[in-house]
C-alpha cells in the first residue's frame, strides 16, 4: 500500500464522514457501469502489464470514442492510469486504489 | 459465506463476463451515492444489531422519504435487509454481500 492510501483506510466498521463518503461515492460511481467493470477487469487481470487500447476496443460492441470515455472515467477515479506511445494508448491498473475500495466494504462481522 | 455467494466469487484477477459485470455494476451503483454510503456505514458498523430508521434519519439533512428511498436502493441491491415492527422499520447489513463486493476488487497484484 502506498502512502497515498494510508491516509484514507476508512471502512464500514465505523460510520463514514460526509467528506469520505462523498469521495468514495465518486469512485464507486466509476464502477457502476458494466462496460467499465469489464474494461477494468481486462486491464487489472494482467498485473504488472500494460494493455493497449487496441486490444480492448475489439472486445466491446461499442465505438472507440465510447470505450475511450469509459477508460477516462476509470482514470479520473484513480483506478487505472495510461501512457500514450505512438499511435496507441496503454493502460494499467492501480492495485492500491482497488485495494482501498475493497477495504472500504469490510465490516467487523464479514470476517468474524 | 453463504451458498448464495459461493456461486459468484468473481474478481478482477480474470476478465468479468457480460452477465457478472452487469450484475455487479448494479450493486456498485447502490454504493455510488454519499448518503447511501453513510447510511450503509451507520448500519454495518453495528454488526449483529438492528438499527431503527428513527436513529438514521436525524443524522441526515434529508427528508424521511428521501432517507427511506436510499434505504430501499441498498435493500434492493441486497446489501441490507429490514423488518417493520410497530411504528418503525429496523435495518441490518448483510455481511456476505459486502464481502462479495469487496472480493470483486481484489487483483492478484493487490496482495502480492
gemmi code that builds the backbone of each chain (N, CA, C; Angstrom):
import gemmi

chains = {
    "A": [
        ("UNK", (0.847, -1.210, 0.000), (0.000, 0.000, 0.000), (0.879, 1.255, 0.000)),
        ("UNK", (0.492, 2.215, -0.773), (1.312, 3.414, -0.877), (0.902, 4.440, 0.173)),
        ("UNK", (1.732, 5.449, 0.317), (1.455, 6.483, 1.312), (0.123, 7.159, 1.031)),
        ("UNK", (-0.239, 7.267, -0.257), (-1.456, 7.994, -0.605), (-2.708, 7.284, -0.116)),
        ("UNK", (-2.616, 5.987, 0.154), (-3.805, 5.285, 0.629), (-3.807, 5.146, 2.153)),
        ("UNK", (-2.654, 5.303, 2.784), (-2.587, 5.151, 4.242), (-3.492, 6.139, 4.959)),
        ("UNK", (-3.689, 7.301, 4.329), (-4.446, 8.359, 4.982), (-5.945, 8.094, 4.940)),
        ("UNK", (-6.379, 7.112, 4.168), (-7.818, 7.011, 3.866), (-8.319, 5.587, 3.982)),
        ("UNK", (-7.873, 4.889, 5.017), (-8.271, 3.492, 5.091), (-9.566, 3.311, 5.871)),
        ("UNK", (-10.572, 4.129, 5.528), (-11.883, 4.017, 6.152), (-12.537, 2.708, 5.719)),
        ("UNK", (-13.381, 2.163, 6.607), (-14.222, 1.051, 6.186), (-15.527, 1.073, 6.991)),
        ("UNK", (-16.383, 0.101, 6.684), (-17.733, 0.116, 7.247), (-17.786, -0.347, 8.698)),
        ("UNK", (-16.637, -0.547, 9.309), (-16.628, -0.884, 10.735), (-16.946, 0.322, 11.594)),
        ("UNK", (-16.925, 1.515, 10.996), (-17.323, 2.715, 11.721), (-18.022, 3.660, 10.745)),
        ("UNK", (-18.878, 4.540, 11.253), (-19.614, 5.441, 10.353), (-18.666, 6.305, 9.528)),
        ("UNK", (-18.987, 6.468, 8.250), (-18.166, 7.299, 7.369), (-18.528, 8.769, 7.549)),
        ("UNK", (-17.531, 9.633, 7.444), (-17.802, 11.070, 7.466), (-18.418, 11.491, 6.133)),
        ("UNK", (-19.015, 12.679, 6.126), (-19.563, 13.222, 4.876), (-18.492, 13.276, 3.785)),
        ("UNK", (-17.312, 13.755, 4.169), (-16.253, 14.001, 3.187), (-15.769, 12.687, 2.564)),
        ("UNK", (-15.506, 11.706, 3.433), (-15.023, 10.416, 2.929), (-16.113, 9.745, 2.086)),
        ("UNK", (-17.369, 9.820, 2.548), (-18.469, 9.206, 1.788), (-18.581, 9.826, 0.403)),
        ("UNK", (-18.424, 11.141, 0.316), (-18.535, 11.808, -0.983), (-17.416, 11.364, -1.926)),
        ("UNK", (-16.217, 11.258, -1.372), (-15.090, 10.848, -2.205), (-15.253, 9.398, -2.679)),
        ("UNK", (-15.636, 8.525, -1.747), (-15.788, 7.110, -2.097), (-16.934, 6.895, -3.075)),
        ("UNK", (-18.023, 7.665, -2.912), (-19.170, 7.514, -3.814), (-18.748, 7.786, -5.254)),
        ("UNK", (-17.855, 8.753, -5.430), (-17.357, 9.053, -6.769), (-16.595, 7.879, -7.364)),
        ("UNK", (-15.801, 7.213, -6.530), (-15.045, 6.056, -7.017), (-15.989, 4.895, -7.346)),
        ("UNK", (-16.981, 4.668, -6.479), (-17.922, 3.578, -6.756), (-18.757, 3.876, -8.009)),
        ("UNK", (-19.001, 5.163, -8.265), (-19.755, 5.527, -9.477), (-18.994, 5.084, -10.736)),
        ("UNK", (-17.683, 5.169, -10.667), (-16.884, 4.714, -11.806), (-17.062, 3.215, -12.050)),
        ("UNK", (-17.384, 2.476, -10.983), (-17.570, 1.019, -11.099), (-19.008, 0.643, -11.428)),
        ("UNK", (-19.900, 1.647, -11.452), (-21.343, 1.370, -11.575), (-21.787, 1.276, -13.031)),
        ("UNK", (-20.959, 0.692, -13.855), (-21.290, 0.538, -15.270), (-20.672, -0.771, -15.761)),
        ("UNK", (-21.465, -1.621, -16.415), (-20.938, -2.937, -16.829), (-19.732, -2.842, -17.760)),
        ("UNK", (-19.752, -1.914, -18.698), (-18.619, -1.804, -19.630), (-17.361, -1.385, -18.883)),
        ("UNK", (-17.509, -0.461, -17.937), (-16.316, -0.030, -17.185), (-15.777, -1.152, -16.310)),
        ("UNK", (-16.686, -1.927, -15.704), (-16.209, -3.052, -14.889), (-15.477, -4.077, -15.751)),
        ("UNK", (-16.018, -4.342, -16.957), (-15.335, -5.305, -17.835), (-13.982, -4.744, -18.284)),
        ("UNK", (-13.949, -3.463, -18.641), (-12.670, -2.849, -19.026), (-11.658, -2.972, -17.893)),
        ("UNK", (-12.107, -2.630, -16.688), (-11.211, -2.694, -15.533), (-10.705, -4.119, -15.332)),
        ("UNK", (-11.588, -5.104, -15.487), (-11.159, -6.493, -15.289), (-10.178, -6.930, -16.375)),
        ("UNK", (-10.379, -6.452, -17.596), (-9.456, -6.806, -18.674), (-8.072, -6.208, -18.431)),
        ("UNK", (-8.046, -5.043, -17.793), (-6.762, -4.384, -17.503), (-6.136, -4.970, -16.232)),
        ("UNK", (-6.948, -5.088, -15.172), (-6.406, -5.499, -13.865), (-6.032, -6.975, -13.823)),
        ("UNK", (-6.575, -7.763, -14.742), (-6.258, -9.193, -14.726), (-4.896, -9.482, -15.349)),
        ("UNK", (-4.220, -8.428, -15.773), (-2.846, -8.611, -16.275), (-1.909, -7.777, -15.424)),
        ("UNK", (-1.704, -8.201, -14.166), (-0.927, -7.386, -13.233), (0.500, -7.167, -13.711)),
        ("UNK", (0.936, -5.949, -13.566), (2.297, -5.613, -13.951), (2.450, -5.374, -15.438)),
        ("UNK", (1.379, -5.615, -16.197), (1.464, -5.445, -17.646), (0.624, -4.246, -18.075)),
        ("UNK", (0.893, -3.762, -19.254), (0.093, -2.700, -19.841), (-0.792, -3.329, -20.913)),
        ("UNK", (-1.966, -2.728, -21.087), (-2.882, -3.245, -22.100), (-3.160, -2.125, -23.098)),
        ("UNK", (-2.925, -2.437, -24.372), (-3.140, -1.446, -25.442), (-4.644, -1.278, -25.666)),
        ("UNK", (-5.058, -0.031, -25.858), (-6.469, 0.222, -26.151), (-6.898, -0.547, -27.404)),
        ("UNK", (-5.934, -0.837, -28.267), (-6.240, -1.592, -29.488), (-6.635, -3.035, -29.190)),
        ("UNK", (-6.289, -3.535, -27.996), (-6.716, -4.871, -27.579), (-8.078, -4.828, -26.897)),
        ("UNK", (-8.396, -3.669, -26.305), (-9.628, -3.559, -25.515), (-10.855, -3.332, -26.407)),
        ("UNK", (-10.740, -2.379, -27.315), (-11.904, -1.982, -28.119), (-12.580, -3.157, -28.832)),
        ("UNK", (-11.811, -4.085, -29.451), (-12.475, -5.175, -30.179), (-13.317, -6.088, -29.287)),
        ("UNK", (-13.141, -6.000, -27.970), (-13.893, -6.876, -27.073), (-15.235, -6.279, -26.666)),
        ("UNK", (-15.565, -5.118, -27.229), (-16.813, -4.440, -26.879), (-17.589, -4.099, -28.138)),
        ("UNK", (-18.891, -4.160, -28.030), (-19.738, -3.699, -29.135), (-20.021, -2.212, -28.934)),
        ("UNK", (-18.956, -1.472, -28.790), (-19.040, -0.031, -28.535), (-18.043, 0.658, -29.457)),
        ("UNK", (-18.314, 1.920, -29.769), (-17.369, 2.672, -30.601), (-16.089, 2.942, -29.818)),
        ("UNK", (-15.006, 3.207, -30.544), (-13.753, 3.545, -29.839), (-13.913, 4.785, -28.957)),
        ("UNK", (-14.619, 5.851, -29.414), (-14.795, 7.004, -28.515), (-15.542, 6.644, -27.222)),
        ("UNK", (-16.502, 5.730, -27.327), (-17.235, 5.334, -26.113), (-16.323, 4.559, -25.168)),
        ("UNK", (-15.543, 3.632, -25.726), (-14.580, 2.896, -24.898), (-13.598, 3.880, -24.257)),
        ("UNK", (-13.126, 4.837, -25.045), (-12.175, 5.823, -24.507), (-12.811, 6.658, -23.394)),
        ("UNK", (-14.101, 6.984, -23.550), (-14.793, 7.726, -22.490), (-14.812, 6.917, -21.190)),
        ("UNK", (-15.169, 5.634, -21.307), (-15.212, 4.795, -20.096), (-13.821, 4.688, -19.451)),
        ("UNK", (-12.809, 4.560, -20.279), (-11.439, 4.491, -19.744), (-11.065, 5.795, -19.038)),
        ("UNK", (-11.546, 6.911, -19.585), (-11.266, 8.215, -18.960), (-11.926, 8.296, -17.574)),
        ("UNK", (-13.149, 7.775, -17.457), (-13.841, 7.787, -16.159), (-13.066, 6.954, -15.134)),
        ("UNK", (-12.597, 5.793, -15.562), (-11.811, 4.941, -14.658), (-10.503, 5.631, -14.264)),
        ("UNK", (-9.924, 6.348, -15.221), (-8.651, 7.034, -14.947), (-8.879, 8.197, -13.989)),
        ("UNK", (-9.953, 8.954, -14.212), (-10.243, 10.092, -13.330), (-10.594, 9.638, -11.919)),
        ("UNK", (-11.084, 8.402, -11.796), (-11.369, 7.851, -10.464), (-10.109, 7.304, -9.804)),
        ("UNK", (-8.996, 7.341, -10.521), (-7.724, 6.900, -9.943), (-7.535, 5.401, -9.935)),
        ("UNK", (-8.377, 4.672, -10.694), (-8.306, 3.207, -10.667), (-7.348, 2.640, -11.714)),
        ("UNK", (-7.125, 3.398, -12.769), (-6.168, 2.988, -13.805), (-5.358, 4.222, -14.200)),
        ("UNK", (-4.268, 3.978, -14.911), (-3.518, 5.092, -15.485), (-3.087, 4.674, -16.886)),
        ("UNK", (-2.554, 5.603, -17.638), (-2.227, 5.287, -19.027), (-1.069, 6.127, -19.524)),
        ("UNK", (-0.529, 5.688, -20.637), (0.531, 6.443, -21.314), (0.350, 6.264, -22.817)),
        ("UNK", (0.411, 7.366, -23.542), (0.363, 7.285, -24.994), (1.769, 7.047, -25.520)),
        ("UNK", (1.874, 6.045, -26.396), (3.162, 5.807, -27.082), (2.855, 5.571, -28.551)),
        ("UNK", (3.255, 6.523, -29.370), (2.977, 6.418, -30.795), (1.485, 6.509, -31.051)),
        ("UNK", (0.961, 5.551, -31.809), (-0.445, 5.584, -32.213), (-1.376, 5.254, -31.055)),
        ("UNK", (-0.915, 4.425, -30.124), (-1.824, 3.816, -29.155), (-1.610, 4.319, -27.732)),
        ("UNK", (-2.670, 4.146, -26.923), (-2.593, 4.441, -25.500), (-2.566, 3.105, -24.747)),
        ("UNK", (-1.698, 3.010, -23.754), (-1.524, 1.776, -22.980), (-1.998, 2.017, -21.543)),
        ("UNK", (-2.776, 1.078, -21.021), (-3.409, 1.228, -19.709), (-2.898, 0.192, -18.722)),
        ("UNK", (-2.864, 0.584, -17.453), (-2.559, -0.365, -16.378), (-3.399, -0.005, -15.147)),
        ("UNK", (-3.637, -1.012, -14.316), (-4.443, -0.814, -13.100), (-3.580, -0.266, -11.972)),
        ("UNK", (-4.223, 0.347, -11.003), (-3.528, 0.848, -9.816), (-4.004, 0.019, -8.620)),
        ("UNK", (-3.278, -1.059, -8.300), (-3.741, -2.013, -7.289), (-4.065, -1.367, -5.945)),
        ("UNK", (-3.289, -0.361, -5.522), (-3.537, 0.247, -4.208), (-4.912, 0.914, -4.165)),
        ("UNK", (-5.325, 1.498, -5.297), (-6.639, 2.148, -5.330), (-7.760, 1.113, -5.255)),
        ("UNK", (-7.583, 0.003, -5.963), (-8.587, -1.067, -5.912), (-8.633, -1.685, -4.521)),
        ("UNK", (-7.463, -1.838, -3.925), (-7.381, -2.431, -2.585), (-8.070, -1.532, -1.567)),
        ("UNK", (-7.911, -0.229, -1.739), (-8.555, 0.697, -0.810), (-10.073, 0.559, -0.893)),
        ("UNK", (-10.621, 0.545, -2.129), (-12.072, 0.416, -2.281), (-12.554, -0.924, -1.746)),
        ("UNK", (-11.773, -1.956, -2.001), (-12.123, -3.283, -1.471), (-12.198, -3.237, 0.054)),
        ("UNK", (-11.219, -2.570, 0.650), (-11.155, -2.485, 2.111), (-12.296, -1.703, 2.721)),
        ("UNK", (-12.852, -0.757, 1.966), (-13.969, 0.043, 2.477), (-15.145, -0.849, 2.838)),
        ("UNK", (-15.330, -1.918, 2.068), (-16.526, -2.742, 2.224), (-16.370, -3.816, 3.294)),
        ("UNK", (-15.250, -3.762, 3.980), (-15.030, -4.722, 5.060), (-15.756, -4.253, 6.317)),
        ("UNK", (-16.501, -5.175, 6.911), (-17.120, -4.890, 8.199), (-16.489, -5.812, 9.224)),
        ("UNK", (-16.674, -5.486, 10.477), (-16.145, -6.345, 11.532), (-16.696, -7.745, 11.384)),
        ("UNK", (-17.990, -7.805, 11.041), (-18.681, -9.094, 11.028), (-18.300, -9.951, 9.826)),
        ("UNK", (-17.966, -9.286, 8.698), (-17.747, -10.030, 7.461), (-16.669, -11.086, 7.602)),
        ("UNK", (-15.670, -10.790, 8.433), (-14.574, -11.741, 8.551), (-14.521, -12.369, 9.940)),
        ("UNK", (-15.637, -12.235, 10.658), (-15.679, -12.817, 12.004), (-15.756, -14.327, 11.890)),
    ],
    "B": [
        ("UNK", (-19.447, -17.375, 4.667), (-20.038, -17.061, 3.355), (-21.199, -18.022, 3.079)),
        ("UNK", (-22.271, -17.507, 2.560), (-23.431, -18.346, 2.319), (-23.360, -18.980, 0.937)),
        ("UNK", (-24.236, -19.955, 0.707), (-24.263, -20.636, -0.580), (-24.523, -19.650, -1.711)),
        ("UNK", (-25.309, -18.619, -1.430), (-25.689, -17.692, -2.491), (-24.500, -16.888, -3.008)),
        ("UNK", (-23.440, -16.783, -2.226), (-22.276, -16.043, -2.703), (-21.212, -16.970, -3.272)),
        ("UNK", (-21.274, -18.270, -2.929), (-20.262, -19.192, -3.435), (-20.266, -19.269, -4.956)),
        ("UNK", (-21.444, -19.049, -5.538), (-21.577, -19.198, -6.989), (-20.998, -18.011, -7.734)),
        ("UNK", (-20.656, -16.943, -7.023), (-20.373, -15.682, -7.731), (-19.131, -14.994, -7.191)),
        ("UNK", (-18.097, -15.779, -6.937), (-16.923, -15.154, -6.329), (-15.937, -14.651, -7.383)),
        ("UNK", (-16.468, -13.930, -8.383), (-15.626, -13.339, -9.419), (-14.773, -12.231, -8.819)),
        ("UNK", (-13.609, -12.042, -9.401), (-12.835, -10.855, -9.042), (-11.987, -10.424, -10.237)),
        ("UNK", (-11.235, -9.349, -10.013), (-10.531, -8.721, -11.128), (-9.257, -9.457, -11.533)),
        ("UNK", (-9.047, -10.646, -10.941), (-7.902, -11.446, -11.365), (-8.138, -12.092, -12.725)),
        ("UNK", (-9.391, -12.064, -13.179), (-9.692, -12.570, -14.525), (-10.794, -11.702, -15.132)),
        ("UNK", (-10.882, -11.654, -16.464), (-11.901, -10.802, -17.091), (-13.312, -11.208, -16.659)),
        ("UNK", (-14.141, -10.215, -16.396), (-15.527, -10.478, -15.998), (-16.382, -10.736, -17.236)),
        ("UNK", (-17.345, -11.644, -17.106), (-18.299, -11.858, -18.200), (-19.273, -10.679, -18.261)),
        ("UNK", (-19.988, -10.575, -19.388), (-21.014, -9.544, -19.517), (-22.034, -9.652, -18.381)),
        ("UNK", (-22.472, -10.874, -18.109), (-23.556, -11.081, -17.146), (-23.122, -10.684, -15.739)),
        ("UNK", (-21.946, -11.136, -15.337), (-21.457, -10.812, -13.985), (-21.203, -9.312, -13.871)),
        ("UNK", (-20.640, -8.719, -14.928), (-20.357, -7.275, -14.896), (-21.656, -6.488, -14.739)),
        ("UNK", (-22.707, -6.906, -15.431), (-23.982, -6.191, -15.343), (-24.558, -6.291, -13.931)),
        ("UNK", (-24.450, -7.463, -13.345), (-24.996, -7.640, -12.005), (-24.197, -6.822, -10.976)),
        ("UNK", (-22.878, -6.899, -11.090), (-22.030, -6.170, -10.135), (-22.178, -4.664, -10.288)),
        ("UNK", (-22.341, -4.197, -11.530), (-22.484, -2.754, -11.749), (-23.717, -2.232, -11.003)),
        ("UNK", (-24.774, -3.027, -10.984), (-25.974, -2.625, -10.249), (-25.705, -2.470, -8.761)),
        ("UNK", (-24.910, -3.395, -8.213), (-24.584, -3.310, -6.789), (-23.702, -2.094, -6.505)),
        ("UNK", (-22.715, -1.857, -7.384), (-21.840, -0.697, -7.164), (-22.609, 0.617, -7.329)),
        ("UNK", (-23.649, 0.597, -8.176), (-24.468, 1.799, -8.341), (-25.146, 2.163, -7.018)),
        ("UNK", (-25.523, 1.149, -6.261), (-26.138, 1.412, -4.956), (-25.159, 2.117, -4.014)),
        ("UNK", (-23.865, 1.887, -4.230), (-22.827, 2.497, -3.381), (-22.368, 3.856, -3.910)),
        ("UNK", (-22.864, 4.231, -5.091), (-22.348, 5.427, -5.776), (-23.067, 6.696, -5.342)),
        ("UNK", (-23.412, 6.776, -4.085), (-24.107, 7.955, -3.556), (-23.641, 8.188, -2.125)),
        ("UNK", (-23.219, 9.401, -1.785), (-22.672, 9.639, -0.443), (-23.656, 9.328, 0.682)),
        ("UNK", (-24.930, 9.685, 0.502), (-25.900, 9.423, 1.572), (-26.081, 7.917, 1.767)),
        ("UNK", (-26.103, 7.167, 0.666), (-26.266, 5.716, 0.812), (-25.051, 5.085, 1.467)),
        ("UNK", (-23.863, 5.569, 1.113), (-22.655, 5.038, 1.752), (-22.664, 5.331, 3.247)),
        ("UNK", (-23.080, 6.549, 3.609), (-23.130, 6.877, 5.039), (-24.185, 6.031, 5.755)),
        ("UNK", (-25.359, 5.876, 5.132), (-26.386, 5.023, 5.725), (-25.853, 3.607, 5.931)),
        ("UNK", (-25.219, 3.083, 4.880), (-24.688, 1.719, 4.980), (-23.664, 1.618, 6.104)),
        ("UNK", (-22.824, 2.637, 6.242), (-21.804, 2.581, 7.301), (-22.437, 2.673, 8.682)),
        ("UNK", (-23.514, 3.454, 8.805), (-24.187, 3.566, 10.103), (-24.838, 2.238, 10.496)),
        ("UNK", (-25.296, 1.497, 9.488), (-25.936, 0.203, 9.757), (-24.881, -0.894, 9.953)),
        ("UNK", (-23.903, -0.943, 9.042), (-22.922, -2.034, 9.048), (-21.927, -1.925, 10.196)),
        ("UNK", (-21.797, -0.719, 10.766), (-20.831, -0.564, 11.860), (-21.383, -1.085, 13.177)),
        ("UNK", (-22.599, -1.608, 13.150), (-23.160, -2.235, 14.362), (-23.475, -3.678, 14.054)),
        ("UNK", (-22.424, -4.512, 13.884), (-22.625, -5.884, 13.446), (-23.491, -6.678, 14.421)),
        ("UNK", (-24.401, -7.441, 13.846), (-25.263, -8.278, 14.662), (-26.420, -7.512, 15.272)),
        ("UNK", (-26.435, -6.184, 15.079), (-27.503, -5.376, 15.676), (-28.411, -4.834, 14.576)),
        ("UNK", (-29.586, -4.418, 14.972), (-30.500, -3.760, 14.054), (-30.486, -2.271, 14.370)),
        ("UNK", (-30.714, -1.471, 13.338), (-30.729, -0.020, 13.538), (-32.094, 0.491, 13.098)),
        ("UNK", (-32.749, 1.210, 14.014), (-34.074, 1.770, 13.735), (-33.934, 2.948, 12.767)),
        ("UNK", (-34.849, 3.030, 11.815), (-34.828, 4.169, 10.890), (-34.948, 5.484, 11.667)),
        ("UNK", (-35.545, 5.407, 12.841), (-35.697, 6.606, 13.671), (-34.357, 7.107, 14.209)),
        ("UNK", (-33.335, 6.228, 14.195), (-31.978, 6.652, 14.590), (-31.208, 7.198, 13.401)),
        ("UNK", (-31.590, 6.737, 12.199), (-30.827, 7.104, 10.998), (-31.209, 8.489, 10.478)),
        ("UNK", (-32.519, 8.721, 10.359), (-32.995, 9.960, 9.727), (-32.412, 11.224, 10.358)),
        ("UNK", (-32.340, 11.318, 11.699), (-31.822, 12.563, 12.298), (-30.365, 12.860, 11.950)),
        ("UNK", (-29.654, 11.879, 11.415), (-28.242, 12.098, 11.099), (-28.039, 12.646, 9.685)),
        ("UNK", (-29.158, 12.917, 8.991), (-29.077, 13.419, 7.621), (-29.904, 14.685, 7.476)),
        ("UNK", (-29.439, 15.579, 6.644), (-30.245, 16.760, 6.304), (-31.103, 16.419, 5.100)),
        ("UNK", (-31.847, 15.343, 5.244), (-32.712, 14.855, 4.175), (-34.064, 14.523, 4.789)),
        ("UNK", (-35.115, 14.564, 3.962), (-36.439, 14.197, 4.459), (-36.483, 12.691, 4.738)),
        ("UNK", (-37.437, 12.285, 5.589), (-37.567, 10.844, 5.854), (-37.866, 10.069, 4.556)),
        ("UNK", (-38.741, 10.564, 3.657), (-38.950, 9.810, 2.412), (-37.674, 9.634, 1.591)),
        ("UNK", (-36.810, 10.643, 1.595), (-35.551, 10.518, 0.844), (-34.642, 9.478, 1.490)),
        ("UNK", (-34.543, 9.522, 2.818), (-33.746, 8.509, 3.515), (-34.317, 7.121, 3.227)),
        ("UNK", (-35.644, 7.004, 3.272), (-36.276, 5.704, 3.008), (-36.000, 5.228, 1.586)),
        ("UNK", (-35.980, 6.169, 0.650), (-35.657, 5.793, -0.743), (-34.243, 5.219, -0.825)),
        ("UNK", (-33.290, 5.903, -0.194), (-31.906, 5.406, -0.233), (-31.802, 4.030, 0.426)),
        ("UNK", (-32.518, 3.843, 1.521), (-32.502, 2.537, 2.197), (-33.096, 1.462, 1.278)),
        ("UNK", (-34.124, 1.831, 0.525), (-34.736, 0.876, -0.404), (-33.738, 0.456, -1.493)),
        ("UNK", (-32.956, 1.424, -1.998), (-31.956, 1.108, -3.029), (-30.921, 0.127, -2.473)),
        ("UNK", (-30.474, 0.381, -1.233), (-29.496, -0.526, -0.604), (-30.100, -1.914, -0.392)),
        ("UNK", (-31.379, -1.940, -0.053), (-32.057, -3.218, 0.187), (-32.221, -3.979, -1.125)),
        ("UNK", (-32.629, -3.267, -2.181), (-32.824, -3.926, -3.471), (-31.498, -4.432, -4.050)),
        ("UNK", (-30.393, -3.827, -3.628), (-29.074, -4.300, -4.055), (-28.599, -5.472, -3.205)),
        ("UNK", (-29.387, -5.836, -2.209), (-29.050, -6.992, -1.384), (-28.013, -6.725, -0.326)),
        ("UNK", (-27.734, -5.438, -0.053), (-26.672, -5.097, 0.908), (-27.187, -4.985, 2.335)),
        ("UNK", (-28.464, -4.684, 2.474), (-29.091, -4.616, 3.809), (-30.456, -5.299, 3.720)),
        ("UNK", (-31.028, -5.573, 4.875), (-32.413, -6.057, 4.909), (-33.107, -5.359, 6.076)),
        ("UNK", (-34.402, -5.532, 6.171), (-35.142, -4.815, 7.203), (-36.385, -5.575, 7.630)),
        ("UNK", (-36.923, -5.132, 8.749), (-38.179, -5.681, 9.253), (-38.952, -4.557, 9.919)),
        ("UNK", (-40.229, -4.452, 9.583), (-41.082, -3.469, 10.258), (-41.603, -4.091, 11.547)),
        ("UNK", (-41.483, -3.338, 12.635), (-42.080, -3.779, 13.899), (-42.755, -2.553, 14.506)),
        ("UNK", (-44.083, -2.607, 14.529), (-44.827, -1.469, 15.062), (-44.651, -0.262, 14.180)),
        ("UNK", (-44.295, 0.865, 14.798), (-44.181, 2.124, 14.048), (-42.960, 2.163, 13.157)),
        ("UNK", (-41.890, 1.472, 13.553), (-40.594, 1.682, 12.928), (-40.114, 0.499, 12.105)),
        ("UNK", (-39.187, 0.813, 11.184), (-38.519, -0.229, 10.405), (-37.083, -0.344, 10.924)),
        ("UNK", (-36.633, -1.580, 11.099), (-35.296, -1.846, 11.637), (-34.432, -2.468, 10.540)),
        ("UNK", (-33.203, -1.972, 10.420), (-32.305, -2.387, 9.327), (-31.063, -3.089, 9.863)),
        ("UNK", (-30.558, -4.025, 9.060), (-29.275, -4.661, 9.374), (-28.516, -4.926, 8.065)),
        ("UNK", (-27.203, -5.008, 8.166), (-26.365, -5.245, 6.986), (-26.288, -6.735, 6.687)),
        ("UNK", (-25.944, -7.050, 5.458), (-25.744, -8.441, 5.043), (-24.257, -8.607, 4.722)),
        ("UNK", (-23.475, -9.053, 5.729), (-22.015, -9.082, 5.580), (-21.536, -9.871, 4.364)),
        ("UNK", (-22.218, -10.987, 4.040), (-21.750, -11.796, 2.898), (-21.830, -11.010, 1.595)),
        ("UNK", (-22.856, -10.169, 1.467), (-22.993, -9.372, 0.241), (-21.891, -8.322, 0.152)),
        ("UNK", (-21.575, -7.701, 1.282), (-20.495, -6.709, 1.302), (-19.155, -7.381, 1.039)),
        ("UNK", (-18.994, -8.563, 1.623), (-17.740, -9.299, 1.452), (-17.554, -9.685, -0.021)),
        ("UNK", (-18.656, -10.062, -0.663), (-18.558, -10.428, -2.081), (-18.092, -9.239, -2.926)),
        ("UNK", (-18.718, -8.065, -2.693), (-18.327, -6.878, -3.465), (-16.883, -6.491, -3.169)),
        ("UNK", (-16.504, -6.610, -1.901), (-15.121, -6.321, -1.523), (-14.169, -7.244, -2.286)),
        ("UNK", (-14.542, -8.522, -2.362), (-13.704, -9.512, -3.032), (-13.557, -9.276, -4.520)),
        ("UNK", (-14.576, -8.678, -5.127), (-14.529, -8.403, -6.570), (-13.329, -7.530, -6.908)),
        ("UNK", (-12.990, -6.621, -5.997), (-11.958, -5.623, -6.299), (-10.546, -6.119, -6.017)),
        ("UNK", (-10.447, -7.379, -5.638), (-9.133, -7.953, -5.372), (-8.485, -8.350, -6.690)),
        ("UNK", (-7.242, -7.941, -6.855), (-6.463, -8.375, -8.010), (-5.317, -9.221, -7.493)),
        ("UNK", (-4.710, -9.961, -8.378), (-3.561, -10.778, -7.990), (-2.487, -9.893, -7.386)),
        ("UNK", (-2.298, -8.727, -8.004), (-1.185, -7.860, -7.617), (-1.431, -7.144, -6.283)),
        ("UNK", (-2.720, -6.890, -5.972), (-3.019, -6.070, -4.811), (-2.456, -6.664, -3.526)),
        ("UNK", (-2.441, -7.985, -3.464), (-1.981, -8.608, -2.229), (-0.680, -9.369, -2.432)),
        ("UNK", (-0.001, -9.065, -3.545), (1.273, -9.751, -3.821), (2.333, -9.233, -2.864)),
    ],
}
model = gemmi.Model(1)
for chain_id, residues in chains.items():
    chain = gemmi.Chain(chain_id)
    for i, (resn, *xyz) in enumerate(residues, 1):
        res = gemmi.Residue()
        res.name, res.seqid = resn, gemmi.SeqId(i, " ")
        for name, pos in zip(("N", "CA", "C"), xyz):
            atom = gemmi.Atom()
            atom.name, atom.element = name, gemmi.Element(name[0])
            atom.pos, atom.b_iso = gemmi.Position(*pos), 0.0
            res.add_atom(atom)
        chain.add_residue(res)
    model.add_chain(chain)
structure = gemmi.Structure()
structure.add_model(model)
structure.setup_entities()
